[in-house]
């Protein structure tokens, strides 16, 4: 019972953080495997099912608030869907620890770069990259890495988009939309792998409701956060994730 309560609370809190910043999903698989000793396939199945909910609810709210560039999100997501299909396969071939090390190093460096990049007033803001092939490749690569490692998507995509010149709030909206197309093939693949684990299917509806409530609450209040504060939150979560990963090793 205690484990169930902890899982519900974690899904609510992580959902809220995803709604606010687009990231924090990586905490779910880390908690499931690190603290509950859950099998990898079951952990990733529950995590990516939650990411699907957060992606849908979060991107809807960001679209309503005018912080979702559908053109960029659509191109990026097309690449991510293909990459995620490959990522699930890669997960079975490459040790999980190796994937985590690669992911957290990239995310940590990109997070620091976001914090150091100063926002400039007026029209002096860096013009965002508009290349369709670039976003297709970016989606494929990040989709594969996130699907294989269990990080979700926004934790890697959001800081990269910000570095490319996309405003922080819009980058969160795009990354949440993109996470839907990473989560669909990933959740399906890992649920199939965990088909023999009945506990997963019993926990799924309860955890998804808790996660969804958190995402809805977080995304509703996201536009109230200052751009620089949002970047600092992203960096802090990233540093914490790196520290937690090192500790678990």
Order of alpha helices (4+ residues) and beta strands (2+ residues): alpha-alpha-alpha-alpha-alpha-alpha-alpha-alpha-alpha-alpha
